[in-house]
Amino acid sequence: MMPPKRRNYSDDFQTPEYAIKPLLPYLRKDWVIWECACGKGNLVRALERHGFKVMGTDIKTGHDFLQWKPDKFDCIVTNPPYSLRYEFIKRAYELSKPWAMLMTLTTLEGKRQKLFRKYGIQLLLLNKRVNFETPSGKGSGAWFPVAWFCWKLLPKEIMFGDL
């Protein structure tokens, strides 16, 4: 399988550690969590601080989520590159483990709906926008609303979380 063509614009919007807070009650401490687009490792560190076992990989570490998987993991938690949302969602469903991806609400639009209709989707809606670390390090990265898109993780299809 050929990897999808990577876009030229930056997908480098690092997740602040506080964004994981609403998701914590739904993660099991005995799981190995795979953060498959870890970037600078913000989510890895946040999860580890809360006592979770985490494996952080990224295309920059030579582990492309779309083509590689670890021998053992129980759940995926990540902020995927938005230009590859469809491919990341499709791959996560194929791996058939619980997952959570922090993505824009516009992820509900377009061709991704076909996947959501086929497999189902759960949403953990946030009460505020997340202020992502921007590639330049300047300005606010809270330009768009996001939610935790989940599968086989939440007790209901729609949940609400506070940041």
C-alpha positions as CSV (number, residue, x, y, z in Angstrom):
1,M,0.0,0.0,0.0
2,M,1.4,3.4,-1.0
3,P,1.3,6.0,1.8
4,P,-1.0,9.0,1.3
5,K,0.7,12.0,-0.1
6,R,1.7,14.4,2.7
7,R,0.4,17.9,2.3
8,N,2.8,20.9,2.2
9,Y,1.1,22.9,4.9
10,S,2.0,22.4,8.6
11,D,0.2,19.9,10.7
12,D,2.4,20.8,13.6
13,F,-0.1,22.0,16.2
14,Q,1.1,20.5,19.6
15,T,-1.6,19.6,22.1
16,P,-1.3,21.3,25.5
17,E,-1.3,18.9,28.4
18,Y,-4.6,20.1,29.9
19,A,-6.5,18.9,26.9
20,I,-6.3,15.3,28.1
21,K,-8.1,16.0,31.4
22,P,-11.7,15.3,30.2
23,L,-10.6,12.0,28.6
24,L,-8.8,10.6,31.7
25,P,-11.8,9.0,33.4
26,Y,-12.4,6.8,30.4
27,L,-8.9,5.3,30.1
28,R,-7.8,2.2,32.0
29,K,-4.6,2.3,34.1
30,D,-3.8,-1.3,33.0
31,W,-3.7,-0.3,29.3
32,V,-0.7,0.4,27.2
33,I,-1.7,3.6,25.4
34,W,-0.2,4.3,22.0
35,E,0.3,8.0,21.2
36,C,1.0,7.4,17.5
37,A,1.5,11.1,16.4
38,C,3.3,12.3,19.5
39,G,5.2,15.2,18.1
40,K,7.0,16.9,21.0
41,G,5.4,14.4,23.4
42,N,3.0,16.7,25.3
43,L,0.2,14.0,25.5
44,V,2.7,11.3,26.4
45,R,4.0,13.3,29.3
46,A,0.5,14.3,30.5
47,L,-0.7,10.7,30.4
48,E,2.5,9.4,32.2
49,R,1.9,12.1,34.9
50,H,-1.5,10.6,35.5
51,G,0.0,7.1,35.9
52,F,-0.6,5.6,32.5
53,K,1.8,3.4,30.5
54,V,2.3,5.2,27.2
55,M,4.3,4.5,24.0
56,G,4.9,7.6,21.9
57,T,5.8,7.3,18.3
58,D,5.7,9.6,15.3
59,I,6.6,9.6,11.6
60,K,9.7,11.6,12.7
61,T,10.8,8.6,14.8
62,G,10.4,6.3,11.9
63,H,7.0,4.8,12.9
64,D,4.3,5.9,10.5
65,F,1.0,5.1,12.1
66,L,-0.5,4.4,8.6
67,Q,1.9,1.6,7.9
68,W,3.3,0.3,11.3
69,K,1.9,-0.9,14.6
70,P,3.5,-2.0,17.8
71,D,3.4,-5.6,19.0
72,K,1.3,-4.6,22.1
73,F,-1.0,-1.8,22.8
74,D,-4.6,-1.5,24.2
75,C,-5.7,1.9,23.1
76,I,-4.8,4.8,20.9
77,V,-4.9,8.4,22.1
78,T,-3.6,11.1,19.8
79,N,-4.0,14.5,18.1
80,P,-3.5,13.4,14.5
81,P,-2.3,15.5,11.6
82,Y,-5.5,17.2,10.4
83,S,-4.5,16.8,6.7
84,L,-4.6,13.1,7.2
85,R,-7.7,12.8,9.4
86,Y,-9.5,10.4,7.1
87,E,-6.5,8.1,6.8
88,F,-5.8,8.1,10.6
89,I,-9.5,7.4,11.4
90,K,-9.6,4.6,8.8
91,R,-6.4,3.0,10.2
92,A,-7.7,3.3,13.8
93,Y,-10.9,1.4,12.9
94,E,-8.8,-1.3,11.1
95,L,-6.7,-1.8,14.2
96,S,-9.9,-2.5,16.2
97,K,-8.7,-1.2,19.5
98,P,-10.4,1.6,21.5
99,W,-9.2,5.0,20.4
100,A,-9.5,8.8,21.0
101,M,-8.4,11.5,18.6
102,L,-8.5,15.2,19.3
103,M,-9.9,16.7,16.1
104,T,-11.8,19.7,14.8
105,L,-15.6,19.6,14.7
106,T,-15.4,19.8,10.9
107,T,-14.2,16.2,11.1
108,L,-17.9,15.3,11.1
109,E,-18.2,16.6,7.5
110,G,-17.4,15.0,4.2
111,K,-16.1,11.5,3.4
112,R,-15.4,10.7,7.0
113,Q,-19.1,10.3,7.6
114,K,-19.0,7.1,5.6
115,L,-16.6,5.6,8.2
116,F,-18.6,6.9,11.1
117,R,-21.8,5.5,9.7
118,K,-20.2,2.1,9.2
119,Y,-18.3,1.7,12.5
120,G,-19.9,4.3,14.8
121,I,-18.4,7.3,16.6
122,Q,-18.4,8.8,20.1
123,L,-17.8,12.4,20.9
124,L,-16.4,14.0,24.0
125,L,-17.4,17.6,23.5
126,L,-15.3,20.2,25.3
127,N,-16.6,23.4,27.0
128,K,-13.8,25.6,25.7
129,R,-11.4,25.7,22.7
130,V,-8.0,24.2,23.1
131,N,-5.1,26.6,22.7
132,F,-2.7,24.6,20.6
133,E,1.0,25.4,20.5
134,T,1.5,26.9,17.0
135,P,4.4,26.0,14.7
136,S,5.8,29.5,15.1
137,G,5.3,29.6,18.9
138,K,3.5,32.9,18.4
139,G,-0.1,33.8,18.8
140,S,-3.1,31.7,20.0
141,G,-3.8,28.4,18.5
142,A,-7.4,28.3,19.7
143,W,-8.8,29.1,16.2
144,F,-11.3,26.3,15.9
145,P,-13.4,24.1,18.2
146,V,-12.2,20.5,18.8
147,A,-13.6,17.4,20.4
148,W,-12.3,14.0,21.4
149,F,-13.6,11.6,18.7
150,C,-13.7,8.2,20.3
151,W,-14.5,4.6,19.4
152,K,-15.3,1.9,22.0
153,L,-14.2,4.2,24.8
154,L,-17.1,6.3,26.2
155,P,-20.2,5.0,27.9
156,K,-22.5,7.0,25.6
157,E,-22.3,8.4,22.0
158,I,-22.1,12.0,23.2
159,M,-20.4,13.1,26.4
160,F,-19.4,16.5,27.7
161,G,-16.1,17.4,29.3
162,D,-14.6,20.4,31.1
163,L,-11.2,21.8,30.4
